[in-house]
């Protein structure tokens, strides 16, 4: 027989062609059924593969629909689970890691952190004016030029003299602020949105108020150094302990170099702003002007004014007015947006969980020449 011969031998009787084809097909069908059964058995034993195929099939069978932006991300869900049960063995902690923290705890996921920063804005409007930078270190060192070259007028054929600019360094250390919030276990067992809202509200109000105050009058050793604390900033005296005049404001405006003046913003609190709105120049015109368009700030003597609740009132020996290019003058260094550690044991007998929160931020004046302060006399 040749290589293409059928797998049987002819007998004495004449073979039936139909029977031959049927037997061949049955043989192929038997082999096929055995192979298929082996594949199905192997797939059934692979639970992970079966689950993945089931999820994929269910997803493909879903009707087309638009994306749900309100659906929380995996990080947000796991963060809420961590708040409820920090000891959970099934927690996907890798989804909560945004940085290395040797002391333990977890950092809030991106969605949670961004909402926390937005909540800080009403308490700290200086953030919208200053320049900000993020770091992963305990401090930031910046090179600083403290002097210029020393060129001189020379006569014909006279030798030139060497000079060089003077350089130094400015270091902004990162300070730490922390607190904790006690929340009932019943609240933590509610929906994800309720947990996030409660934690965000408590932390944003406390951290935002403390941070905003530090950016204005922070003392430096434990807090960021504030705008009014920096002694290098030029201080102009009003000449009166009770009040200031339009002339004082004009002097402040034009004492600042033109480059910074044309980018400058007035910083005052609501009480001081009320005084300024009542002031008029020699022609009987108000020096304060309302916004000319939606989204634009009010102005004093043609420059924008921003209300800062942490600025002092206009009383004796106070500095109620600051003017200058805030973005050039003040630098904020963010180390971590928010670090959260859950302690379910301390208040377990009271049915509550303690949530510890830490924020690390530094700030300082990096260009004092871009600012000027108006200070009232002592008496």
JOKAQUI-V974146 format. One record per backbone hydrogen bond with DSSP energy under -0.5 kcal/mol. CO is the residue of the C=O (numbers start at 1). NH is the residue of the N-H. Records with the same first field share a line. If there is no record, write none. Layout:
CO = NH + NH
//
This chain:
2 = 5
6 = 8
15 = 17
16 = 20
17 = 21
18 = 22
19 = 23
20 = 24
21 = 25
22 = 26
23 = 27
24 = 28
25 = 29
26 = 30
27 = 31
28 = 32
29 = 33
30 = 34
31 = 35
32 = 36
33 = 37
34 = 38
35 = 39
36 = 40
37 = 41
38 = 42
39 = 43
40 = 44
41 = 45
42 = 46
43 = 46
45 = 47
46 = 50
47 = 51
48 = 52
49 = 53
50 = 54
51 = 55
52 = 56
53 = 57
54 = 58
55 = 59
56 = 60
57 = 61
58 = 62
59 = 62
67 = 69
68 = 71
73 = 77
74 = 78
75 = 79
76 = 80
77 = 81
78 = 82
79 = 83
80 = 84
81 = 85
85 = 88
88 = 91
91 = 93
92 = 95
93 = 96
94 = 97
96 = 98 + 107
101 = 104
106 = 340
109 = 113
110 = 114
111 = 115
112 = 116
113 = 117
114 = 118
115 = 119
116 = 120
117 = 120 + 121
118 = 121
120 = 123 + 124
124 = 127
125 = 128 + 129
126 = 129 + 130
131 = 332
133 = 334
138 = 174
140 = 142 + 172
142 = 170
144 = 146 + 168
155 = 158
166 = 146 + 147
168 = 144
170 = 142
171 = 173
172 = 140
173 = 175
175 = 361
177 = 359
179 = 357
181 = 183 + 355
183 = 353
184 = 188
185 = 189
187 = 190
191 = 195
192 = 196
193 = 197
194 = 198
195 = 199
196 = 200
197 = 201
198 = 202
199 = 203
200 = 204
201 = 205
202 = 206
203 = 207
204 = 208
205 = 209
206 = 210
207 = 211
208 = 212
209 = 213
210 = 214
211 = 215
212 = 216
213 = 216 + 217
214 = 218
215 = 227
216 = 228
218 = 226
219 = 221
224 = 220
226 = 230
230 = 233
234 = 373
236 = 375
240 = 377
245 = 249
246 = 250
247 = 251
248 = 252
249 = 253
250 = 254
251 = 255
252 = 256
257 = 261
258 = 262
260 = 263
261 = 264
265 = 324
266 = 268 + 306
267 = 322
268 = 308
269 = 273
270 = 274
271 = 275
272 = 276
273 = 277
274 = 278
275 = 278
276 = 279
279 = 287
281 = 284
285 = 281
287 = 301
289 = 299
293 = 296
298 = 305
299 = 289
300 = 303
303 = 300
304 = 266
306 = 268 + 308
307 = 309
308 = 311
313 = 315
315 = 318
318 = 320 + 376
319 = 312
321 = 374
322 = 267
323 = 372
324 = 265 + 326
325 = 329
326 = 330
329 = 366 + 367
330 = 131
331 = 364
332 = 133 + 334
333 = 335 + 362
334 = 135
336 = 360
338 = 108
339 = 358
340 = 106
341 = 356
342 = 344
343 = 354
345 = 348
347 = 350 + 352
348 = 351
351 = 185
353 = 183 + 355
354 = 343 + 356
355 = 181
356 = 341
357 = 179
358 = 339
359 = 177
360 = 335 + 336
361 = 175
362 = 333
363 = 225
364 = 331 + 366
367 = 370
368 = 371
370 = 325
371 = 234
372 = 323
373 = 236 + 375
374 = 321
375 = 238
377 = 317
//
